[in-house]
Structures are given as structure tokens and as C-alpha cells.
Amino acid sequence: MKLLSVGLTGTIEEIRARLQRDCGSLVQDGFRITIDELSKGRYTFLGCNIIEGELSFRNYERIKKLLKHFVAKLLTDQILEREEINIIRKIIDRNYSYLSVEERNIVLETTLKILSNGGALLEDFSLSARHSQILNRILEYLDNHHELVLDGFITFRLKDYRDRLAQIVDKAVDEYTMDVEYKEFIRILRYFVDVQQPRIKEVHVVINANDTFKLLDTLGQPIPSQYLENFIVQNSEVINYEDILITALITIAPFNIMLHNLEAAKSPNLVDTIKNIFVGRVAICPGCDLCL
């Protein structure tokens, strides 16, 4: 008697072996389940049949419930471990066809990284949450159906799951776009620095705890900057000291920059930005009186 049937595409050997192993646990209860294969077009259907054991109504319901859990767990793992990345690829290809193949691969890797790292975006969409959601959805379906085609189930029964993946892809594209814009911004600033004649050979940057900074020369004297003063006056309502620091350093264009007291920097990207603009010119002080 056939209890359940699952329609799959692609390689099925691993799924069949795992299903056979799970069903083997029923032998100790006096039941033997066989798995048969039936090809229909591009699908291979794995049918679960019971051939031994006293199949009363009570036994039938118990065996079917166990089998449903076996199949639901197996298919949930298949979706998360194999199908999820294919779903993401399709979303990227459909929604961002204007990106090059290389760019799409970057978006794919970024999406997978977001899914792996979690964060606020995945508050209710972590791996365990996705597993629980999909598992319950499959169990609900198998309560009323004896046959499940995985492709169709993903398409028609997991739309909310696919929509959430699409949102994460959108986030990955935003991150990629911001990264491209940042690199272009850095390239332009680097060009300005390269074409300018340095006004001072070496600048010491001391970062303070209140987000401000001091620019000192090699003698420890403050470096005057008329442009810097004008910039602060013009933007006195909203002062971004990190932007002011970058602007001041670009204006001075020193040969060497020594960074002090980095622990006080609130932005983890500040040092990287300075290093990226002033390539080969930046050193970090290991500790001195200015760092205290």
C-alpha cells in the first residue's frame, strides 16, 4: 500500500538513501517500507509503500504520521541546503538582469553572508526560524495530500518565504551599490591627494573621546587650517568631525600621517578610509604621550 509520494528533479540518490534509512527504523515495529521510483517527464517520484505488518486503522495513522515527519524533515533540509541558493539565483537573475555575471555572483555571496550572519533583518527569518516555518508548512500540506512535488510546493506554497529571500537580495544589492559608490569616492579623493603638493610633510592625528580631533606637526604644535575653520563655520548646525578630518587631511596632503588614540574613534571605518585615501602614507602609533 502506497502511503506517500514525493516528486523531485535532479539527483535523488542521497534523498532516497536518507528516506530508506529513516523508514528502516520502522522495522523494529514489525513494518517494512519500500521506496519505489517512477519517472514522469523531468520528475522522479519516490513512493513510500508498506509491505509488511498488520495494518489496522490505528497502525496506518501512526505509520503515516511518522512517515510524514520523515518526509517533511528531509524535504525541509533539501530546501534549505540545496534549493535556497537556487531560489536566490533566480531572484537575482529576474530582478537584477542588468548586472553582469560577476556582479550577480557578488550579490549572491553577499546575500548568503547576510543569511549566515543574521541581524535585525533576520529577526524572524533565521535558519532555525526558516526550518520551522517550512517544516510546518510541509506537514500541513501532507495532512491533506498524499503526493508532493517539491518544485510546485516551493512555487505555490512558500511564496512568503521566497518574498523574504527577495527582500534580503534587495538588501545585498544595496550593500553592493554602496560599496561600489564608496570605492569610486575613494578613487576620486585619492586622485586629489596624488595631484596635490604636500603642504606639510608629516601630520599627527590625535582622536579625542568626544569625536573631535587634533592635527599636530612633528613638534607637537597645532596645524592651522583656514579651510578647516571655514568648513566648520559653514556647517555649524550639523558637524561631522570624521568628514572634517578627511577634508583637512586632503587639503594638507601630507607625505606621512601618524594616527594616535584610535580606541577613541567611534567609527570602525575611519582608519580604513584614511588608509584607502592615503595609500602607503599612514602609520598607527603603538602608544605615546599623545595617546594618553
N, C-alpha and C positions, 0 to 999 in steps of 0.2 A: 504494500500500500504506500503510495506517494504522499509524503507529509508536506514537503516544501520544495520549491524550485527557485533557483537564482540564475538570472541571465547576465552574463559577463562578456566583455570584449577583451582582446589581447590574451596574454599568457595567463593560464588558470591553474597551472600545476601547483604553485605554492598555496593558493586558496583551497584547492581540492585536498591537498595533503593536510592542511590545518583542519579543515572541516571533518575529514576522515578521522583525524586524531581526536577531535572533540567528541565525535559520535562514538568513538571506541570506548569512552567512559561509561556508556550505557550497557556494555556487555555484562558487567557485574550484576546488573538488574535483570538479566535474562533477555535483553533485547539486542538485536544486531541491525545496524543501519548500514545500508549500502548506498554508494554515491554513483549515479549513472550520468552519462553525458549525452546531450542531444544538441546538434548544430542546427541553427535556424538563421540563415543569412550570415551576418557578421557576428552573431551572438552564439555563445556556447552556454547551454543551460545545464546546471548541476542540479540533479534531482535527488532528494533525500528519501529513501524508501525503507520501510521497516519490513523485515522478512521473517523474524523470529520473535517469539514471546506471546503471551496471552494478552491480546489487545482488547481489553474491556474499555468501556467509555472512559472510566476513571484513568486507566493507564494511557489511553490515547491522549487525553487532555494534558496529563503530566509530561509525557514524552514530547508532545508538540510544544509545550511551554519551554522545556529545556532546549529543544532544538531551535526555537525562535531566538532564545538568548544566545545560543552558539552562533547562529547566522547573523544576528544583529551586531554582536561584538565583532565578528570577523569583518563584516561589511563596513562598520564604523572605522575600524583600523585601516581598511583598504582605502576609504575615502580620505582620511587624514594623512596617511603615509604615502599614498600613490596618486590619488585623484586631485587632491587640493592644489598641488603645484600646476597640474594641467589646467584646472579651472582658472587659476591666476594668469597663466599664459594666455588663455583665450580672452580673458577680460582685457589684458594689456593690448593684445593684437586687435581687438574690436574697438576699444575706446581710444587707443593711442597709436593708431596705424601710421601716423605721420612721423613717429620716432624711428630712428634707424634700428637695425637689429642689435647693434652694440648698446644703444640707449635702452632698448626694451629689456635686454639682459641685466643692465644696471638696475632698472626699476624692479625687475623680478627679484634680484638679490636684496634690494632694499626692503621690498615687501616681506620677504621671508625673514629678514632681520627684525622688522617690526613685530611680526607674529611671534618670533622667538623671544624677544626682549620684553614684551608686554607693555605696560604703561597704561595711562588713563584711557587710551583708545581701546584697549583690550580688557577693560574692567569686567565686562560680562562676556568676553569672547576669547578667553584664554584657551589653551589646549584642552584643559580638563573641562571647561565650560562647553567648548565645541563638541568634545567627545560625548558629554552627557546629552546635549541637545540632539545630536544626530542619532545616538543610540535610542533615545526615547521616541524619536520620530519614526525610526525603522520598526521598533516594537509596536507602535500604534498601527502602522501600516499592515504588519503581519497579523495583527488581530483580526483583520477583515479580508486578507488576501493570502492565497497560497503560493503566489508567484510574484517575484520582484525582479524587475530589470533595472540594474544599477544606474545606467545612463539616464533612463527615463525618470527614475526616482530622484536623482540629483537635479534634473532639469525642472521637474514639476512639483516636487515635494520639499525641496530645500532652497527655495527662492530667497528667503530671508538670509540664509547662510551665504549664498552667493552675493547678495546685495552688500553684506558686511565685508566680504572679501573685496568687493569693488571699492568700498569706502577706503579700505586700507591701501589699495593700489593708488587711489587718488592722493592719499597722504604721501605715499612713496614718490609719486611724480612731483608733488610739491617740494619735497625734500631734494629731489634730484635737480629741479629747476633752480631752487635757491642755491644749491651747490655750484651749478654752472654760472649763475649770476655772480656769486661770491668770487669764483676763480677769475672771471672776467674783470671784476672790480679790482682784485689784487693785481692782475696783469697791468691794468692801466696805472695804478698807483706805483707799481714797480718801475714802469716806464718813466714816470715823472721823476722818481728818485734817481734813476740812472742818468738822465739828461741834465740834472741839476749839478751845479758846482757846490760841493760841501761848504757851508758857512763856518762850521766848527768841526774839528777832526773827531772829537770824542764827546759823547753825551752820556751822563749818568742819570738814569730814570729811577726815582725813588717813589714807589707806590704807597700811598697812605691808606689807613683803615677806613677813612670816610669817602673813599672812591676818588679822592683828589690825588695829585702827584706833584713832584718837584723835578725840575730839569736843572742839573748841575754840570759845570765843566770839570776838567781834570783837577782843578784846585778846590773843588767843592763849593764854588761860587754859583749863585743862581744865574741862569741864562736868560737874558732879556729877549722878549719876542713881541714886537709891536703888533704883528699879525695875530698872535695868540690873544692879546688883550682885546683887540677889536672883535675877534670871533666870540669871546665870552660876553662882551657888551651887547653885541647884536643878538645873541641867543640867551639872554639872561633869564628868561622865563623858564626854559627847559634846557638844562645844561647836561650834556652827556660827556663826562670827563674822558671817557675812553676815546670818543671821536676827536675831542680836542687834543688829546695826547698824540694820536696818529697824525692829525693835521700839523701839529707842532714839529714832530719828527720829520715829516715830509718836507716842511718848509726849511728846516735846518739841514736836512740831508747829510747827517754826519757819516764819516767813514766807519766809526765804531759806536756801538750802543751797549752800555752795561746796564742790565736790569737788576734792581735791588728790591728786596722785601716782597717777593712775588706772592707770599702767603696772604697778603692783604688784598690781592686782586680778586674781585667778586666774579669776574667773567673768566671762565676757563679758556675762552678762545682768544683772549687779549694777547698773550705771549705768542701763540701760533700766528696770529695776524701780523704782529710786528716782525716775526721771523720770516714770514712769507713775503712781506714787502721789502725788507732789508736783508736779502739773502746773503749769508756769509758775513754779515756785519754785527750780529747780535751775540752777546755773551750773557750768561746768568751768574751773578755774584754768588759765591758759595757761602758768604757771610762776612760782614764787616760792620763798622760803626754806623754806616748809613742804613743798614738793615734792621737796626735795633729800634 
